[in-house]
Amino acid sequence: MELVTIRIPDEIKKKLDEIAHNDQRPLSNLVRLIITQWLKEHGHLEEKQPKE
């Protein structure tokens, strides 16, 4: 796994912190989830097929 540093507006950071807290997950986990979902929805990342 790689480390990526980004700058975001305070307003967005506060909202992400709130969502992460409500979901009982770390902020970094929420951000990974959001990025992964966006990539899948836009065809940049394949959906993993469930193992049978």
Biotite code that builds the C-alpha atoms (Angstrom):
import biotite.structure as struc

atoms = struc.array([
    struc.Atom([0.000, 0.000, 0.000], chain_id="A", res_id=1, res_name="MET", atom_name="CA", element="C"),
    struc.Atom([1.207, 3.513, -0.823], chain_id="A", res_id=2, res_name="GLU", atom_name="CA", element="C"),
    struc.Atom([0.884, 6.741, 1.128], chain_id="A", res_id=3, res_name="LEU", atom_name="CA", element="C"),
    struc.Atom([-0.799, 9.672, -0.669], chain_id="A", res_id=4, res_name="VAL", atom_name="CA", element="C"),
    struc.Atom([-1.040, 13.159, 0.804], chain_id="A", res_id=5, res_name="THR", atom_name="CA", element="C"),
    struc.Atom([-3.770, 15.489, -0.431], chain_id="A", res_id=6, res_name="ILE", atom_name="CA", element="C"),
    struc.Atom([-5.063, 18.939, 0.467], chain_id="A", res_id=7, res_name="ARG", atom_name="CA", element="C"),
    struc.Atom([-8.814, 19.392, 0.832], chain_id="A", res_id=8, res_name="ILE", atom_name="CA", element="C"),
    struc.Atom([-10.956, 22.297, 2.025], chain_id="A", res_id=9, res_name="PRO", atom_name="CA", element="C"),
    struc.Atom([-11.678, 22.381, 5.759], chain_id="A", res_id=10, res_name="ASP", atom_name="CA", element="C"),
    struc.Atom([-15.406, 22.029, 5.102], chain_id="A", res_id=11, res_name="GLU", atom_name="CA", element="C"),
    struc.Atom([-14.923, 18.726, 3.234], chain_id="A", res_id=12, res_name="ILE", atom_name="CA", element="C"),
    struc.Atom([-12.502, 17.395, 5.870], chain_id="A", res_id=13, res_name="LYS", atom_name="CA", element="C"),
    struc.Atom([-14.998, 18.133, 8.642], chain_id="A", res_id=14, res_name="LYS", atom_name="CA", element="C"),
    struc.Atom([-17.784, 16.366, 6.742], chain_id="A", res_id=15, res_name="LYS", atom_name="CA", element="C"),
    struc.Atom([-15.578, 13.336, 6.050], chain_id="A", res_id=16, res_name="LEU", atom_name="CA", element="C"),
    struc.Atom([-14.565, 13.196, 9.726], chain_id="A", res_id=17, res_name="ASP", atom_name="CA", element="C"),
    struc.Atom([-18.240, 13.266, 10.720], chain_id="A", res_id=18, res_name="GLU", atom_name="CA", element="C"),
    struc.Atom([-19.184, 10.493, 8.281], chain_id="A", res_id=19, res_name="ILE", atom_name="CA", element="C"),
    struc.Atom([-16.238, 8.323, 9.343], chain_id="A", res_id=20, res_name="ALA", atom_name="CA", element="C"),
    struc.Atom([-17.134, 8.787, 13.004], chain_id="A", res_id=21, res_name="HIS", atom_name="CA", element="C"),
    struc.Atom([-20.788, 7.875, 12.353], chain_id="A", res_id=22, res_name="ASN", atom_name="CA", element="C"),
    struc.Atom([-19.692, 4.769, 10.404], chain_id="A", res_id=23, res_name="ASP", atom_name="CA", element="C"),
    struc.Atom([-17.239, 3.851, 13.183], chain_id="A", res_id=24, res_name="GLN", atom_name="CA", element="C"),
    struc.Atom([-14.318, 3.666, 10.774], chain_id="A", res_id=25, res_name="ARG", atom_name="CA", element="C"),
    struc.Atom([-11.030, 5.535, 10.413], chain_id="A", res_id=26, res_name="PRO", atom_name="CA", element="C"),
    struc.Atom([-11.003, 8.505, 8.057], chain_id="A", res_id=27, res_name="LEU", atom_name="CA", element="C"),
    struc.Atom([-8.406, 6.850, 5.836], chain_id="A", res_id=28, res_name="SER", atom_name="CA", element="C"),
    struc.Atom([-10.662, 3.800, 5.424], chain_id="A", res_id=29, res_name="ASN", atom_name="CA", element="C"),
    struc.Atom([-13.590, 6.004, 4.387], chain_id="A", res_id=30, res_name="LEU", atom_name="CA", element="C"),
    struc.Atom([-11.459, 7.880, 1.850], chain_id="A", res_id=31, res_name="VAL", atom_name="CA", element="C"),
    struc.Atom([-10.200, 4.573, 0.355], chain_id="A", res_id=32, res_name="ARG", atom_name="CA", element="C"),
    struc.Atom([-13.804, 3.372, 0.110], chain_id="A", res_id=33, res_name="LEU", atom_name="CA", element="C"),
    struc.Atom([-14.946, 6.565, -1.643], chain_id="A", res_id=34, res_name="ILE", atom_name="CA", element="C"),
    struc.Atom([-12.058, 6.459, -4.129], chain_id="A", res_id=35, res_name="ILE", atom_name="CA", element="C"),
    struc.Atom([-12.539, 2.750, -4.829], chain_id="A", res_id=36, res_name="THR", atom_name="CA", element="C"),
    struc.Atom([-16.277, 3.157, -5.436], chain_id="A", res_id=37, res_name="GLN", atom_name="CA", element="C"),
    struc.Atom([-15.685, 6.102, -7.784], chain_id="A", res_id=38, res_name="TRP", atom_name="CA", element="C"),
    struc.Atom([-13.096, 4.149, -9.772], chain_id="A", res_id=39, res_name="LEU", atom_name="CA", element="C"),
    struc.Atom([-15.464, 1.168, -10.128], chain_id="A", res_id=40, res_name="LYS", atom_name="CA", element="C"),
    struc.Atom([-18.433, 3.357, -11.109], chain_id="A", res_id=41, res_name="GLU", atom_name="CA", element="C"),
    struc.Atom([-16.382, 5.064, -13.819], chain_id="A", res_id=42, res_name="HIS", atom_name="CA", element="C"),
    struc.Atom([-14.920, 1.868, -15.268], chain_id="A", res_id=43, res_name="GLY", atom_name="CA", element="C"),
    struc.Atom([-11.361, 2.375, -14.044], chain_id="A", res_id=44, res_name="HIS", atom_name="CA", element="C"),
    struc.Atom([-11.343, -0.589, -11.673], chain_id="A", res_id=45, res_name="LEU", atom_name="CA", element="C"),
    struc.Atom([-12.890, -4.004, -12.182], chain_id="A", res_id=46, res_name="GLU", atom_name="CA", element="C"),
    struc.Atom([-15.364, -5.394, -9.688], chain_id="A", res_id=47, res_name="GLU", atom_name="CA", element="C"),
    struc.Atom([-13.932, -8.387, -7.851], chain_id="A", res_id=48, res_name="LYS", atom_name="CA", element="C"),
    struc.Atom([-15.943, -11.515, -8.582], chain_id="A", res_id=49, res_name="GLN", atom_name="CA", element="C"),
    struc.Atom([-17.122, -13.411, -5.478], chain_id="A", res_id=50, res_name="PRO", atom_name="CA", element="C"),
    struc.Atom([-15.389, -16.737, -4.922], chain_id="A", res_id=51, res_name="LYS", atom_name="CA", element="C"),
    struc.Atom([-17.630, -19.747, -5.344], chain_id="A", res_id=52, res_name="GLU", atom_name="CA", element="C"),
])
